[in-house]
Amino acid sequence: MRRFAALYDRLDRTNSTNDKVAAIVAYLAAAPAADAAWAVFFLSGERLPAPVKVREMTEWACDVCGVDAATFEVCYEEVGDRAETLALLLEAAPGRRDEGTWDPPLREVVELVVGLRSQDPAAQRAALTARWAQLALRELFVLNKVITGGFRVGVSKRLLVRALSQWSGIDTAVLFHRMMGAPIDSEARFRGLFDADSTDADRARPYPFFLASPVEGEVATLGEVADWQAEWKWDGIRGQLVARGGEVSLWSRGEELVTDSFPDIAGAAVGLPDGVVLDGEILAWRDGAPLPFASLQRRLGRKRVGKKTLADYPCTFLCYDLLEEGGADLRAAPLRARRARLEATAALVGFPVSEVVVAESWGALARLREQSRGRGVEGMMLKRLDSPYRTGRVRGDWWKWKVDPLELDAVLVYAQPGHGRRAGLHTDYTFAVWSEGELVPVAKAYTGLDNAEIRELDTWIRRNTTDKFGPVRQVAAEHVFELHFDSAQRSTRHKSGVALRFPRIARWRREREPQSANRLDDVLAMVGEPSGD
Amino acid sequence: MTTDVLTPAAGGLACPAGDFVVDPLTATTTSVVTHAHADHARAVADVVHCSAEGAAVTRRRLGDAVKIIAHEWGERFQLGDAAVSLHPAGHIRGSAQVRVEVDGVTWVVSGDYKREEDPTCTPFEVVPCDVFVTEATFALPIYRWPSTAQVVEEIWSWWQANAAAGKCSMLFCYALGKAQRVLAGLRAHTDRSVFVHGAVSPLTEAYRDEGIQMLPTAPVGKERRSFAGELVVAPPSASRSTWMRRFGAVQTGFASGWMRVRGRRRGRGWDRGFVLSDHADWPGIVETVAATGARRVLAYHGRADLLVAYLRDRGVDAAPLAGSTGSRSMEED
């Protein structure tokens, strides 16, 4: 455990990719495979099923430290991370004598935590209290993080794969593929990553996604329009549908298996021939047109989807690409060849295929792109017809060409401290617009200000708080911000009756009076009436 | 109710009976200055009383136009109807607590203080009093400091590791107090010379003039040279200036109590944080408050609310000092 805690510390101390790779390689070289497996598990952002109630764990730790709930909340606000707050409090608790007397293998820590799940709260409390007493600060943090989940330490999957590849000598593409699917949660699964035989592939396993980058500058610089395939950019969930050996698996881009949330898609896909992998977009869809993103959200995170939900929010898989056919990997073939075969395959099961938008010139294409909002899409995708299906976000062949955002001036009304590296600073903002002389919240935004502005605003927020609700501060209605967002949709879940997609802060409009901010009517006028709803 | 011996005024604490202000920020006739940091010492008074140990740095901070009267530790002097004396606070060189006695009632203003060892100044002295005005910069139970020796050892190992990788170690810290404490502490490990920023250099020389033993230092200077393997000590403000460009491959570190919290360090992008504070940690504050025997405690600077609630739960008559300044910025430690 100390070894893993030291690795975490090293990763946390540097912003250099090379340093991080070197730290992971050094760890892999030193750690037993059973521990390394779990290190990879946590570094890939996986978490164990919650073994204890976080609220109870907090209470137990506070009892150990002689700290009351209100004090904990103030500390938590300062630190911005529960596992870290508890570790700091526990380490600072009076009368600790056994600190540093327990250094189990990481595997044993996982076993301890998994074992907690089947225990009653009294036994959980006793077990944790005993272990807390024996750990030093870094290890306390690791134990608490293993329990609460979320080791955020700036290690991307790509970086982790690079380290695994450097250490094992196995090609990164093979490792990427093997890392997909079920998490690395055992020594066997870990060892399987490095099998010499790379024809193994787990039946359900998708391919790593090829991701597009935003267009920079003028599209005309991309060359001849005839060399490119333009498609609409849909606002759904990017996914891969894998049909092999009589089984169908639907994966989201976040590498989550979402088959159970979309029985309609999975059911239709059963008609696919064996050995087919489709890339596409999961969309709420009715009568050949998309429903708002909110409809799709109704389907997510459910283990079982009821009949009514299925009928109210029907979904489909809009096909983009064909990655495997007859069990053969087609990713190296050019897009134009894959596209021709895609249309035939999709037709077998009645899935829609993403329309190719044809234009004579970039100018004509740009004019067509103006229709995006009316069509309920975010803009266009531009894919080079010669492009293979690459791995990850590789620039050059696939671009996303989004429409310009919608704009709105809104007043800052609430602020809340951020987490992680934004701890202690108020960085989660709520913005409001005017309705009948009152400010009605319409959006929350976290991004768009630079560090100097964040610090300045934080100071102002602290001095101009008019009320507090837990960590949330209500502030004087003084500052106006220009917000950008992709679309506005009607919503019954928000008091304002409207939900904004991807709101972000464009600029702090210091020159504007709060009275000059937009009115709710202005926002409602921006709602693109979604078809079919 | 009897009148308070000290009340907030002029940005500091005014004593009506003695007609003086402790640490004033706006114009006043007579002041008592606890220490030479800019949030406590400004050139706003005609006459300044400070500790003999702190006279040189206070003079440097306030300039020659101000009349400075220096006092030995514990020396009693009369200001109006108040009997005043200064006692070591252990925060930086010459930092004082101010003891004020009026009509048999004793108040002590802590100024900024710490209980950890520091070879550059006289250690904190517990001064019994009726009313104790304590700072609360780090008054949260998450703040507990590791030993100074351990942190200095960490700084030394970091410097060595960076040197082995051909990199310059850029340590940011408060230019007055913290920088000299680090330079003194590192003598346990080396006698190598350290480069210092222009803001650190004169204050370090002032410490050296008073016989404080520190590593030899050299100004960063203008001429081009390699800083690979060197340690450079600079104030945090320098990290945002073009001054940084000359050092080549750099690892940055920040020495401050705030570095106990991971997000504070990552938010500012420091490669390393060293938990080294010149303020009292939570146990330090709690123990000090008890040791003074004060029946009433007023808290100022930082998280006064939480400390007040904690003390009240334990039967102490505690309150936040009305009108005192709020939480501090990260660079003030």
Interface residues (C-beta under 8 A of the other chain):
Chain A: D12 R13 T14 N15 C65 V67 A70 T71 V74 C75 E78 V79 G80 D81 E84 T85 L88 L89 E91 A92 P94 H419 G420 R421 R422 A423 G424 L425 N451 R462 R463
Chain B: L140 P141 I142 Y143 R144 R260 V261 R262 G263 R264 R266 G267 G269 D271 R272 W282 P283 R303 D305 L306 A309 Y310 G326 S327
